[in-house]
Amino acid sequence: LSNEVDWRNNNLNLIRANYRKSPYFSEIFPHLERLYGFECLEMLNFNLESIRMLMKLFDLNPAVNLASMLNPRGRNNELLVDILQKVGATHYLSGVGARNYYDPLPFKAAGIRVIWQDFKHPVYPQLHGQFIPFLSSIDLMFNCGIKKSREILNNI
């Protein structure tokens, strides 16, 4: 991560400017301040910290494995199947965009069932007019608060 530019404060200021009038700003913004105060030199560590923050806010406790720790082998679909086998997966939930490069043979050979996600975006009140889907999860949090965001997530 670059220290030549004050990206942490720049990002926080952008978030503050866009969400300061949101109903749950005072509940959510301190979490982001802690995240951006997390000292690290690599983007991986910042991303992992942001994932931990979101898991805590959404009250999620899944096992987290880094593929790099599994010594994965292969390329493309074979690589993915190798990772899935190493974590004992029997099913794989995939976004529909992956259909363009999906090869069913490695999955079938490994006995892993592919399930294509059919995501229906929940609609929630947003600060700035008509609902815009597929924004960051912090948009949901700022507009609905932690409790309601958890309810929305649990009803997807």
DSSP file with accessible surface (Angstrom, degrees, kcal/mol):
  #  RESIDUE AA STRUCTURE BP1 BP2  ACC     N-H-->O    O-->H-N    N-H-->O    O-->H-N    TCO  KAPPA ALPHA  PHI   PSI    X-CA   Y-CA   Z-CA
    1    1 A L              0   0   59      0, 0.0     2,-0.2     0, 0.0    39,-0.0   0.000 360.0 360.0 360.0 137.9    0.0    0.0    0.0
    2    2 A S        -     0   0   56      1,-0.1     5,-0.3     2,-0.0     3,-0.0  -0.492 360.0-175.9 -77.1 136.6    1.3    3.4   -0.9
    3    3 A N  S    S+     0   0  124     -2,-0.2    -1,-0.1     1,-0.1     3,-0.0   0.300  73.4  84.6-105.9   4.3    2.2    5.9    1.8
    4    4 A E  S    S+     0   0  185      1,-0.1     2,-0.4     2,-0.0    -1,-0.1   0.738  94.8  42.1 -76.1 -24.2    3.0    8.6   -0.8
    5    5 A V  S    S-     0   0   86     -3,-0.0     2,-2.1     0, 0.0     3,-0.3  -0.959  86.4-124.7-122.3 142.2   -0.7    9.5   -1.0
    6    6 A D     >  +     0   0   86     -2,-0.4     4,-2.3     1,-0.2     5,-0.2  -0.396  49.5 155.2 -83.9  63.2   -3.0    9.8    2.0
    7    7 A W  H  >  +     0   0   43     -2,-2.1     4,-2.8    -5,-0.3     5,-0.2   0.815  64.4  60.9 -62.9 -31.4   -5.5    7.4    0.5
    8    8 A R  H  > S+     0   0   28     -3,-0.3     4,-2.5     2,-0.2    -1,-0.2   0.969 111.4  36.6 -62.6 -52.8   -6.9    6.4    4.0
    9    9 A N  H  > S+     0   0   80      2,-0.2     4,-2.8     1,-0.2     5,-0.2   0.870 115.4  56.3 -68.5 -34.7   -8.1    9.9    4.8
   10   10 A N  H  X S+     0   0   82     -4,-2.3     4,-2.0     2,-0.2    -2,-0.2   0.935 111.0  43.7 -60.5 -46.3   -9.1   10.5    1.2
   11   11 A N  H  X S+     0   0   58     -4,-2.8     4,-2.6     2,-0.2     5,-0.2   0.928 114.3  49.4 -64.5 -46.0  -11.3    7.4    1.3
   12   12 A L  H  X S+     0   0   12     -4,-2.5     4,-2.9    -5,-0.2    -2,-0.2   0.906 110.6  50.7 -60.5 -41.0  -12.7    8.3    4.7
   13   13 A N  H  X S+     0   0   79     -4,-2.8     4,-2.6     2,-0.2    -1,-0.2   0.884 110.0  50.2 -65.5 -36.7  -13.5   11.8    3.6
   14   14 A L  H  X S+     0   0  106     -4,-2.0     4,-1.9    -5,-0.2    -2,-0.2   0.930 113.1  45.7 -64.7 -44.8  -15.3   10.6    0.5
   15   15 A I  H  X S+     0   0   22     -4,-2.6     4,-2.1     2,-0.2     5,-0.2   0.931 113.5  49.9 -63.7 -44.9  -17.4    8.2    2.6
   16   16 A R  H  X S+     0   0   82     -4,-2.9     4,-2.0     1,-0.2    -2,-0.2   0.934 110.3  50.2 -59.2 -46.0  -18.1   10.9    5.2
   17   17 A A  H  < S+     0   0   57     -4,-2.6    -1,-0.2     1,-0.2    -2,-0.2   0.877 116.6  41.0 -62.5 -36.9  -19.1   13.4    2.5
   18   18 A N  H  < S+     0   0   81     -4,-1.9    -1,-0.2    -5,-0.2    -2,-0.2   0.736 127.8  27.6 -85.2 -23.4  -21.5   10.9    0.9
   19   19 A Y  H >< S+     0   0   34     -4,-2.1     3,-2.4    -5,-0.2    -2,-0.2   0.425  82.0 105.4-121.1   3.0  -23.1    9.4    4.0
   20   20 A R  T 3< S+     0   0  143     -4,-2.0     6,-0.1     1,-0.3    -3,-0.1   0.781  88.4  46.2 -60.6 -24.5  -22.9   12.0    6.7
   21   21 A K  T 3  S+     0   0  155     -4,-0.2    -1,-0.3    -5,-0.1    -2,-0.1   0.388  86.7 117.5 -96.9   4.5  -26.6   12.7    6.4
   22   22 A S  S X  S-     0   0    8     -3,-2.4     3,-1.4     1,-0.1     4,-0.3  -0.358  76.9-115.2 -71.4 153.1  -27.5    9.0    6.4
   23   23 A P  T 3  S+     0   0   87      0, 0.0     3,-0.2     0, 0.0   120,-0.2   0.779 112.0  36.0 -62.1 -26.3  -29.7    7.8    9.3
   24   24 A Y  T >> S+     0   0   95    118,-2.0     4,-2.1     1,-0.1     3,-0.6   0.074  76.9 120.2-118.4  26.3  -27.1    5.5   10.8
   25   25 A F  H <> S+     0   0   40     -3,-1.4     4,-2.8     1,-0.2    -1,-0.1   0.926  76.9  49.4 -55.6 -48.5  -23.9    7.5   10.1
   26   26 A S  H 34 S+     0   0  102     -4,-0.3    -1,-0.2     1,-0.2    -2,-0.1   0.766 112.7  48.9 -68.2 -22.1  -22.9    7.7   13.8
   27   27 A E  H <4 S+     0   0   70     -3,-0.6     4,-0.3   115,-0.1    -1,-0.2   0.869 122.7  29.5 -80.8 -36.1  -23.4    4.0   14.3
   28   28 A I  H >X S+     0   0    1     -4,-2.1     3,-1.2     2,-0.1     4,-1.2   0.856 103.8  69.6 -97.0 -39.4  -21.4    2.8   11.2
   29   29 A F  H 3X S+     0   0    7     -4,-2.8     4,-2.5    -5,-0.3     3,-0.3   0.856  92.0  60.2 -58.0 -38.4  -18.7    5.4   10.6
   30   30 A P  H 3> S+     0   0   43      0, 0.0     4,-2.2     0, 0.0    -1,-0.3   0.870 102.2  55.1 -58.4 -31.1  -16.6    4.6   13.7
   31   31 A H  H <> S+     0   0   31     -3,-1.2     4,-2.2    -4,-0.3    -2,-0.2   0.904 109.2  46.7 -66.0 -39.8  -16.2    1.1   12.4
   32   32 A L  H  X S+     0   0    5     -4,-1.2     4,-2.9    -3,-0.3     5,-0.2   0.875 108.5  55.0 -70.8 -36.3  -14.8    2.5    9.1
   33   33 A E  H  X S+     0   0   89     -4,-2.5     4,-1.2     2,-0.2    -2,-0.2   0.923 109.8  47.3 -61.5 -41.2  -12.5    4.8   11.0
   34   34 A R  H  < S+     0   0  144     -4,-2.2     4,-0.5    -5,-0.2    -2,-0.2   0.916 111.7  51.2 -65.0 -42.1  -11.1    1.8   12.9
   35   35 A L  H >< S+     0   0   10     -4,-2.2     3,-1.5     1,-0.2    -2,-0.2   0.948 111.8  45.2 -59.1 -50.4  -10.7   -0.1    9.6
   36   36 A Y  H 3< S+     0   0   30     -4,-2.9    -1,-0.2     1,-0.3    -2,-0.2   0.692 109.0  58.0 -71.7 -14.4   -8.8    2.8    8.0
   37   37 A G  T 3< S+     0   0   46     -4,-1.2     2,-0.4    -5,-0.2    -1,-0.3   0.518  78.1 115.9 -86.8  -6.5   -6.7    3.1   11.1
   38   38 A F    <   -     0   0   60     -3,-1.5     2,-0.5    -4,-0.5    -3,-0.0  -0.497  67.0-134.0 -67.3 118.5   -5.6   -0.5   10.8
   39   39 A E        +     0   0  156     -2,-0.4     2,-0.3     2,-0.0    -1,-0.1  -0.647  46.7 134.3 -81.1 120.9   -1.8   -0.4   10.2
   40   40 A C        -     0   0   16     -2,-0.5     3,-0.0     1,-0.1    -2,-0.0  -0.975  46.0-149.6-159.1 159.8   -0.7   -2.7    7.4
   41   41 A L  S    S+     0   0  128     -2,-0.3     2,-0.4     1,-0.1    -1,-0.1   0.576  78.1  65.3-108.1 -15.7    1.6   -2.6    4.4
   42   42 A E  S  > S-     0   0  116      1,-0.1     4,-1.6   -41,-0.0     3,-0.5  -0.905  72.6-135.2-116.9 143.0   -0.2   -5.0    2.1
   43   43 A M  H  > S+     0   0   99     -2,-0.4     4,-3.1     1,-0.2     5,-0.2   0.852 104.7  64.8 -59.2 -35.3   -3.6   -4.8    0.4
   44   44 A L  H  > S+     0   0   84      1,-0.2     4,-2.7     2,-0.2    -1,-0.2   0.931 103.3  45.9 -53.9 -47.6   -4.3   -8.4    1.4
   45   45 A N  H  > S+     0   0   59     -3,-0.5     4,-2.1     2,-0.2    -1,-0.2   0.883 112.7  49.6 -67.8 -36.4   -4.2   -7.5    5.1
   46   46 A F  H  X S+     0   0   15     -4,-1.6     4,-2.3     2,-0.2    -1,-0.2   0.932 112.4  48.4 -66.0 -43.9   -6.4   -4.4    4.6
   47   47 A N  H  X S+     0   0   76     -4,-3.1     4,-2.4     1,-0.2    -2,-0.2   0.915 111.2  49.9 -62.3 -44.3   -8.9   -6.5    2.7
   48   48 A L  H  X S+     0   0   26     -4,-2.7     4,-2.6    -5,-0.2    -1,-0.2   0.906 110.3  50.6 -61.8 -39.9   -8.9   -9.3    5.3
   49   49 A E  H  X S+     0   0   54     -4,-2.1     4,-2.4     2,-0.2    -1,-0.2   0.898 109.8  50.2 -64.8 -38.1   -9.5   -6.7    8.0
   50   50 A S  H  X S+     0   0   27     -4,-2.3     4,-2.4     2,-0.2    -2,-0.2   0.900 110.2  50.3 -67.8 -36.6  -12.4   -5.2    6.1
   51   51 A I  H  X S+     0   0   81     -4,-2.4     4,-2.8     2,-0.2    -2,-0.2   0.925 110.2  49.8 -65.5 -42.8  -13.9   -8.7    5.7
   52   52 A R  H  X S+     0   0  122     -4,-2.6     4,-2.2     2,-0.2    -2,-0.2   0.911 110.2  51.5 -61.6 -40.0  -13.5   -9.3    9.4
   53   53 A M  H  X S+     0   0   23     -4,-2.4     4,-2.6     2,-0.2    -2,-0.2   0.948 112.4  45.0 -61.5 -47.6  -15.3   -5.9   10.1
   54   54 A L  H  X S+     0   0   41     -4,-2.4     4,-2.8     1,-0.2    -2,-0.2   0.897 110.7  53.4 -66.4 -38.9  -18.2   -6.8    7.8
   55   55 A M  H  X>S+     0   0   37     -4,-2.8     5,-3.1     1,-0.2     4,-0.5   0.918 111.5  46.7 -62.0 -40.1  -18.5  -10.3    9.3
   56   56 A K  H ><5S+     0   0  142     -4,-2.2     3,-0.9     3,-0.2    -2,-0.2   0.944 113.7  47.4 -65.3 -47.8  -18.7   -8.8   12.8
   57   57 A L  H 3<5S+     0   0    5     -4,-2.6    -2,-0.2     1,-0.3    -1,-0.2   0.880 118.0  41.3 -62.4 -38.8  -21.3   -6.2   11.7
   58   58 A F  H 3<5S-     0   0   18     -4,-2.8    -1,-0.3    -5,-0.2    -2,-0.2   0.446 111.2-122.1 -87.3  -1.0  -23.4   -8.7    9.9
   59   59 A D  T <<5 +     0   0  101     -3,-0.9     2,-0.4    -4,-0.5    -3,-0.2   0.940  58.7 151.7  58.3  51.2  -22.9  -11.3   12.7
   60   60 A L      < -     0   0   64     -5,-3.1    -1,-0.2    -6,-0.1    -2,-0.1  -0.911  26.5-178.7-112.1 141.0  -21.4  -13.9   10.4
   61   61 A N        +     0   0  141     -2,-0.4     2,-0.1     2,-0.0     3,-0.1  -0.281  20.7 153.1-135.0  51.2  -18.9  -16.5   11.6
   62   62 A P        -     0   0   73      0, 0.0     2,-0.2     0, 0.0    -2,-0.0  -0.383  53.6 -97.0 -76.9 160.6  -17.9  -18.7    8.6
   63   63 A A        -     0   0   91     -2,-0.1     2,-0.5     1,-0.0    -2,-0.0  -0.542  39.4-148.5 -69.6 140.5  -14.5  -20.4    8.5
   64   64 A V        +     0   0   83     -2,-0.2     2,-0.4    -3,-0.1    -1,-0.0  -0.972  19.5 175.9-118.6 122.2  -12.1  -18.3    6.5
   65   65 A N        -     0   0  104     -2,-0.5     2,-0.5     5,-0.0     3,-0.1  -0.983  23.9-138.6-124.0 138.4   -9.4  -20.0    4.4
   66   66 A L    >   -     0   0   48     -2,-0.4     3,-1.5     1,-0.1     4,-0.4  -0.830  12.9-140.3 -93.8 129.9   -6.9  -18.4    2.1
   67   67 A A  G >  S+     0   0   42     -2,-0.5     3,-2.0     1,-0.3     4,-0.3   0.874 101.1  64.4 -56.5 -35.2   -6.4  -20.4   -1.1
   68   68 A S  G >  S+     0   0   94      1,-0.3     3,-0.8     2,-0.2    -1,-0.3   0.788  96.8  56.5 -62.0 -25.3   -2.6  -19.6   -0.9
   69   69 A M  G <  S+     0   0  145     -3,-1.5    -1,-0.3     1,-0.2    -2,-0.2   0.600  99.8  60.8 -80.7 -10.0   -2.4  -21.6    2.3
   70   70 A L  G <  S-     0   0   40     -3,-2.0    -1,-0.2    -4,-0.4    -2,-0.2   0.399 101.8-128.9 -96.6  -0.4   -3.8  -24.7    0.6
   71   71 A N    <   -     0   0   92     -3,-0.8    -3,-0.1    -4,-0.3    -2,-0.1   0.953  34.7-153.9  50.8  58.1   -1.0  -24.9   -2.0
   72   72 A P        -     0   0   39      0, 0.0     2,-0.3     0, 0.0    -1,-0.1  -0.274   9.7-157.3 -68.0 150.4   -3.5  -25.1   -4.9
   73   73 A R        +     0   0  155      6,-0.2     9,-0.3     5,-0.2     2,-0.2  -0.933  44.0  32.9-127.5 150.7   -2.6  -26.8   -8.1
   74   74 A G  S    S-     0   0   49     -2,-0.3     2,-0.3     8,-0.1     3,-0.0  -0.491  73.3 -86.3 106.1-174.3   -3.9  -26.5  -11.7
   75   75 A R  S >> S-     0   0  184     -2,-0.2     3,-1.5     4,-0.0     4,-0.7  -0.962  75.0 -22.9-135.6 151.8   -5.3  -23.7  -13.8
   76   76 A N  H 3> S+     0   0  116     -2,-0.3     4,-1.9     1,-0.3     3,-0.3  -0.199 131.9   1.9  53.8-126.3   -8.7  -22.3  -14.3
   77   77 A N  H 3> S+     0   0   19      1,-0.2     4,-2.6     2,-0.2    -1,-0.3   0.851 133.6  56.3 -62.7 -35.7  -11.5  -24.7  -13.4
   78   78 A E  H <> S+     0   0   92     -3,-1.5     4,-2.3     2,-0.2    -1,-0.2   0.889 106.2  50.8 -63.7 -39.2   -9.0  -27.4  -12.3
   79   79 A L  H  X S+     0   0   58     -4,-0.7     4,-2.2    -3,-0.3    -6,-0.2   0.938 111.0  48.1 -62.5 -46.0   -7.5  -24.9   -9.8
   80   80 A L  H  X S+     0   0   47     -4,-1.9     4,-2.7     1,-0.2    -2,-0.2   0.931 111.6  49.6 -61.6 -44.5  -10.9  -24.1   -8.4
   81   81 A V  H  X S+     0   0    8     -4,-2.6     4,-2.8     1,-0.2    -1,-0.2   0.908 108.2  54.2 -63.1 -39.0  -11.8  -27.7   -8.1
   82   82 A D  H  X S+     0   0   31     -4,-2.3     4,-2.1    -9,-0.3    -1,-0.2   0.934 110.4  46.3 -61.1 -43.6   -8.5  -28.4   -6.3
   83   83 A I  H  X S+     0   0   37     -4,-2.2     4,-1.2     2,-0.2    -2,-0.2   0.938 112.2  50.9 -63.5 -45.7   -9.2  -25.7   -3.8
   84   84 A L  H  <>S+     0   0   17     -4,-2.7     5,-2.8     1,-0.2     3,-0.5   0.909 110.5  49.1 -60.5 -41.7  -12.8  -27.0   -3.3
   85   85 A Q  H ><5S+     0   0  102     -4,-2.8     3,-1.3     1,-0.2    -1,-0.2   0.898 106.2  56.9 -64.4 -39.1  -11.5  -30.5   -2.7
   86   86 A K  H 3<5S+     0   0   86     -4,-2.1    -1,-0.2     1,-0.3    -2,-0.2   0.736 110.7  43.4 -67.9 -22.5   -8.9  -29.3   -0.2
   87   87 A V  T 3<5S-     0   0   68     -4,-1.2    -1,-0.3    -3,-0.5    -2,-0.2   0.337 117.6-111.8-102.6   6.4  -11.7  -27.7    2.0
   88   88 A G  T < 5 +     0   0   59     -3,-1.3    -3,-0.2    -4,-0.3     2,-0.1   0.762  54.7 170.2  75.5  26.7  -14.0  -30.7    1.6
   89   89 A A      < +     0   0   28     -5,-2.8    -1,-0.2    -6,-0.2     3,-0.1  -0.436  24.2 177.7 -74.2 142.8  -16.6  -28.9   -0.5
   90   90 A T  S    S+     0   0   88      1,-0.2    23,-2.6    -2,-0.1     2,-0.3   0.495  73.0  38.0-112.9 -15.7  -19.4  -30.9   -2.1
   91   91 A H  E     -a  113   0A  91     21,-0.2     2,-0.4    -7,-0.1    23,-0.2  -0.959  63.7-156.8-134.3 154.2  -21.2  -27.9   -3.7
   92   92 A Y  E     -a  114   0A  64     21,-2.7    23,-3.3    -2,-0.3     2,-0.6  -0.985   8.5-150.9-135.9 120.6  -20.0  -24.7   -5.3
   93   93 A L  E     -a  115   0A 104     -2,-0.4     2,-0.4    21,-0.2    23,-0.2  -0.830  25.8-176.9 -90.9 119.6  -22.1  -21.5   -5.5
   94   94 A S  E     -a  116   0A   6     21,-2.8    23,-3.2    -2,-0.6     2,-0.1  -0.914  27.3-116.6-122.8 145.8  -21.1  -19.6   -8.6
   95   95 A G    >   -     0   0   32     -2,-0.4     3,-1.6    21,-0.2     4,-0.2  -0.441  31.7-116.6 -72.3 150.7  -22.2  -16.3  -10.1
   96   96 A V  G >  S+     0   0   85     21,-0.3     3,-1.7     1,-0.3     4,-0.3   0.775 109.3  71.6 -64.4 -23.7  -23.9  -16.4  -13.5
   97   97 A G  G >  S+     0   0   49      1,-0.3     3,-1.0     2,-0.2    -1,-0.3   0.772  87.3  65.5 -62.8 -23.3  -21.0  -14.5  -15.1
   98   98 A A  G X> S+     0   0   15     -3,-1.6     3,-1.6     1,-0.2     4,-0.6   0.631  76.4  86.3 -75.4 -11.7  -18.8  -17.5  -14.7
   99   99 A R  G X4 S+     0   0  136     -3,-1.7     3,-0.6     1,-0.3    -1,-0.2   0.815  78.2  67.1 -57.5 -29.7  -20.9  -19.5  -17.1
  100  100 A N  G <4 S+     0   0  152     -3,-1.0    -1,-0.3    -4,-0.3    -2,-0.1   0.754 116.4  22.8 -64.9 -26.0  -18.8  -18.0  -20.0
  101  101 A Y  G <4 S+     0   0  167     -3,-1.6     2,-0.3    -4,-0.2    -1,-0.2   0.207  91.4 130.3-126.1  17.5  -15.7  -19.9  -18.9
  102  102 A Y    <<  -     0   0   68     -3,-0.6    -3,-0.0    -4,-0.6   -26,-0.0  -0.556  35.6-168.4 -77.5 128.6  -17.2  -22.7  -16.9
  103  103 A D     >  -     0   0   56     -2,-0.3     4,-0.6     1,-0.1    -2,-0.0  -0.962   4.9-163.6-115.4 112.1  -16.0  -26.2  -17.8
  104  104 A P  H  > S+     0   0   43      0, 0.0     4,-2.6     0, 0.0     5,-0.2   0.754  72.2  80.2 -70.5 -21.1  -18.2  -28.8  -16.1
  105  105 A L  H  > S+     0   0  119      1,-0.2     4,-2.7     2,-0.2     5,-0.2   0.900  90.9  46.6 -59.5 -48.9  -15.8  -31.8  -16.5
  106  106 A P  H  > S+     0   0   18      0, 0.0     4,-1.5     0, 0.0    -1,-0.2   0.894 114.8  48.9 -61.8 -35.6  -13.5  -31.1  -13.5
  107  107 A F  H  X>S+     0   0    2     -4,-0.6     5,-2.7     2,-0.2     4,-0.6   0.928 113.1  46.1 -67.7 -45.7  -16.5  -30.5  -11.2
  108  108 A K  H ><5S+     0   0  151     -4,-2.6     3,-1.1     1,-0.2    -1,-0.2   0.914 110.4  53.3 -62.6 -43.7  -18.3  -33.7  -12.3
  109  109 A A  H 3<5S+     0   0   94     -4,-2.7    -1,-0.2     1,-0.3    -2,-0.2   0.845 112.9  44.6 -61.3 -32.4  -15.1  -35.7  -12.0
  110  110 A A  H 3<5S-     0   0   29     -4,-1.5    -1,-0.3    -5,-0.2    -2,-0.2   0.484 112.8-118.4 -89.8  -4.8  -14.7  -34.5   -8.4
  111  111 A G  T <<5 +     0   0   58     -3,-1.1     2,-0.6    -4,-0.6    -3,-0.2   0.809  63.8 146.3  71.8  29.9  -18.3  -35.0   -7.5
  112  112 A I      < -     0   0   10     -5,-2.7     2,-0.5    -6,-0.2    -1,-0.2  -0.885  41.9-142.0-105.0 122.6  -18.8  -31.3   -6.8
  113  113 A R  E     -a   91   0A 154    -23,-2.6   -21,-2.7    -2,-0.6     2,-0.5  -0.718  10.7-144.6 -85.5 127.1  -22.3  -29.9   -7.7
  114  114 A V  E     -a   92   0A  21     -2,-0.5     2,-0.5   -23,-0.2   -21,-0.2  -0.801  12.3-165.3 -92.9 128.7  -22.3  -26.4   -9.1
  115  115 A I  E     -a   93   0A  62    -23,-3.3   -21,-2.8    -2,-0.5     2,-0.6  -0.971  15.0-137.7-114.9 125.3  -25.2  -24.2   -8.1
  116  116 A W  E     -a   94   0A  52     -2,-0.5   -21,-0.2   -23,-0.2     2,-0.1  -0.734  23.6-121.3 -87.6 123.8  -25.8  -21.1  -10.2
  117  117 A Q        -     0   0   85    -23,-3.2   -21,-0.3    -2,-0.6     2,-0.3  -0.392  21.7-169.0 -66.1 134.9  -26.6  -18.1   -8.0
  118  118 A D        -     0   0  121     -2,-0.1     2,-0.2   -23,-0.1    -1,-0.1  -0.638  19.2-170.5-121.7  68.7  -30.0  -16.4   -8.7
  119  119 A F        -     0   0   77     -2,-0.3     2,-0.6     1,-0.0    -2,-0.0  -0.441  13.6-166.9 -72.1 126.3  -29.5  -13.3   -6.7
  120  120 A K        -     0   0  138     -2,-0.2    -2,-0.0     0, 0.0    -1,-0.0  -0.960  25.5-131.0-110.5 108.8  -32.5  -11.1   -6.2
  121  121 A H        -     0   0   47     -2,-0.6     2,-0.1     1,-0.1    -2,-0.0  -0.408  18.4-126.0 -64.8 126.8  -31.3   -7.8   -4.7
  122  122 A P        -     0   0   35      0, 0.0     2,-0.5     0, 0.0    -1,-0.1  -0.469  20.1-132.0 -69.9 144.7  -33.2   -6.7   -1.7
  123  123 A V        +     0   0  113     -2,-0.1     3,-0.0    10,-0.1     8,-0.0  -0.852  33.3 167.2 -98.8 132.9  -34.6   -3.2   -1.9
  124  124 A Y        -     0   0   15     -2,-0.5     2,-0.1    28,-0.0    20,-0.1  -0.937  43.8 -82.9-139.3 160.1  -34.0   -0.9    1.1
  125  125 A P        -     0   0   97      0, 0.0     2,-0.3     0, 0.0     5,-0.1  -0.452  46.1-162.9 -67.5 135.4  -34.4    2.9    1.6
  126  126 A Q        -     0   0   27      3,-0.4     3,-0.4    -2,-0.1    14,-0.1  -0.917  24.2-126.8-120.1 152.2  -31.4    4.9    0.4
  127  127 A L  S    S+     0   0   60     -2,-0.3     2,-0.9     1,-0.2    -1,-0.1   0.848  98.2  55.8 -62.7 -39.3  -30.4    8.4    1.3
  128  128 A H  S    S-     0   0  123      1,-0.1    -1,-0.2     2,-0.1     2,-0.1  -0.529 109.3 -89.9-106.7  66.7  -30.1    9.7   -2.3
  129  129 A G  S    S+     0   0   58     -2,-0.9    -3,-0.4    -3,-0.4     3,-0.1  -0.373  90.4  29.4  81.8-144.4  -33.4    9.1   -4.1
  130  130 A Q  S    S-     0   0  178      1,-0.1    -2,-0.1    -2,-0.1    -3,-0.0  -0.197  93.4 -89.0 -61.7 145.9  -34.5    6.1   -6.1
  131  131 A F        -     0   0   47      1,-0.1    -1,-0.1    -4,-0.0    -8,-0.0  -0.255  37.5-163.8 -60.8 132.5  -33.0    2.7   -5.1
  132  132 A I        -     0   0   91     -3,-0.1     3,-0.4    -2,-0.0    -1,-0.1  -0.976  14.4-146.2-116.9 116.7  -29.7    1.8   -6.8
  133  133 A P        +     0   0   53      0, 0.0   -10,-0.1     0, 0.0     0, 0.0  -0.312  69.5  34.0 -78.6 166.0  -28.8   -1.9   -6.5
  134  134 A F  S    S+     0   0  145      1,-0.2     2,-0.1    -2,-0.0     3,-0.1   0.720  76.7 140.9  66.2  29.7  -25.3   -3.5   -6.1
  135  135 A L        -     0   0   77     -3,-0.4    -1,-0.2     1,-0.2     5,-0.1  -0.329  62.8 -66.4 -85.0 179.9  -23.7   -0.8   -4.1
  136  136 A S    >>  -     0   0   66      1,-0.1     3,-1.5    -2,-0.1     4,-1.0  -0.241  42.9-114.5 -65.0 154.1  -21.3   -1.6   -1.2
  137  137 A S  H 3> S+     0   0   39      1,-0.3     4,-2.1     2,-0.2    -1,-0.1   0.776 115.6  66.6 -61.6 -23.7  -22.6   -3.3    1.9
  138  138 A I  H 3> S+     0   0   22      1,-0.2     4,-3.0     2,-0.2    -1,-0.3   0.801  92.0  61.6 -70.4 -22.6  -21.7   -0.1    3.8
  139  139 A D  H <> S+     0   0    7     -3,-1.5     4,-1.9     2,-0.2    -1,-0.2   0.944 105.9  45.9 -62.4 -46.4  -24.5    1.6    1.8
  140  140 A L  H  X S+     0   0   19     -4,-1.0     4,-2.4     1,-0.2     5,-0.4   0.940 114.2  48.8 -58.0 -48.0  -26.9   -0.9    3.3
  141  141 A M  H  X S+     0   0    0     -4,-2.1     4,-2.5     1,-0.2    -2,-0.2   0.922 111.4  47.6 -61.7 -46.8  -25.4   -0.3    6.8
  142  142 A F  H  < S+     0   0    0     -4,-3.0  -118,-2.0     1,-0.2    -1,-0.2   0.862 119.6  40.1 -63.8 -34.3  -25.5    3.5    6.6
  143  143 A N  H  < S+     0   0    8     -4,-1.9    -2,-0.2    -5,-0.2    -1,-0.2   0.751 132.0  20.5 -87.6 -24.8  -29.1    3.5    5.4
  144  144 A C  H  X S-     0   0    6     -4,-2.4     4,-0.6    -5,-0.2    -3,-0.2   0.550  97.7-128.3-122.2 -13.4  -30.6    0.7    7.6
  145  145 A G  H  X  -     0   0    1     -4,-2.5     4,-2.0    -5,-0.4     5,-0.2  -0.015  38.0 -69.9  81.0 168.6  -28.3    0.3   10.6
  146  146 A I  H  > S+     0   0   24      2,-0.2     4,-2.4     1,-0.2     5,-0.2   0.949 128.0  48.5 -64.6 -50.0  -26.7   -2.9   11.9
  147  147 A K  H  > S+     0   0  158      1,-0.2     4,-1.8     2,-0.2    -1,-0.2   0.943 116.4  41.0 -60.4 -50.8  -29.9   -4.6   13.2
  148  148 A K  H  X S+     0   0  103     -4,-0.6     4,-2.7     1,-0.2    -1,-0.2   0.883 112.5  56.2 -67.6 -35.7  -32.0   -4.0   10.1
  149  149 A S  H  X S+     0   0    0     -4,-2.0     4,-2.7     1,-0.2    -1,-0.2   0.909 106.6  50.2 -62.7 -40.6  -29.1   -4.9    7.8
  150  150 A R  H  X S+     0   0   82     -4,-2.4     4,-2.5     2,-0.2    -1,-0.2   0.912 110.5  49.9 -62.5 -42.1  -28.7   -8.2    9.5
  151  151 A E  H  X S+     0   0   80     -4,-1.8     4,-0.9    -5,-0.2    -2,-0.2   0.926 111.5  48.3 -62.0 -45.3  -32.4   -8.9    9.0
  152  152 A I  H >< S+     0   0   22     -4,-2.7     3,-0.8     1,-0.2     4,-0.2   0.942 112.7  48.3 -61.7 -46.1  -32.2   -8.0    5.3
  153  153 A L  H >< S+     0   0   56     -4,-2.7     3,-1.3     1,-0.3    -2,-0.2   0.906 109.5  52.6 -61.8 -41.6  -29.2  -10.2    4.9
  154  154 A N  H 3< S+     0   0  117     -4,-2.5    -1,-0.3     1,-0.3    -2,-0.2   0.674 107.2  53.6 -70.4 -15.8  -30.9  -13.1    6.7
  155  155 A N  T <<        0   0  138     -4,-0.9    -1,-0.3    -3,-0.8    -2,-0.2   0.311 360.0 360.0-101.6   8.8  -33.9  -12.9    4.4
  156  156 A I    <         0   0  108     -3,-1.3   -35,-0.1    -4,-0.2   -37,-0.0  -0.559 360.0 360.0 -77.9 360.0  -32.1  -13.1    1.1
